[in-house]
């Protein structure tokens, strides 16, 4: 079994016109997305997740055992899987982390 690696994916709305103007169906998918990330946090896989206040992009930083596992993590995000958001995966290394 390999050691966990850190990855990040950048999320962007598939259509910027959705910002502040989502249908009920799109809002439901965003809620699924939040629940998915909450479960990953509870499982100890998620490092952090958040978005820019103006909605330009969001970022998810997480641990996975391999590039393939990281791709699966990202592609299983309901917002990505259902086409509400596009995603771009990157290997990532946390250099500094503050305490709240």
Protein Blocks (a to p, Z undefined) as FASTA:
>chain_A
ZZddddddddddfblklgopacfklmmmmmmmmmmmmmmmmnopafbdcddfklmaccdd
dddfbfklmmmmmmmpmklmnomaccdddddddfbdcdZZ
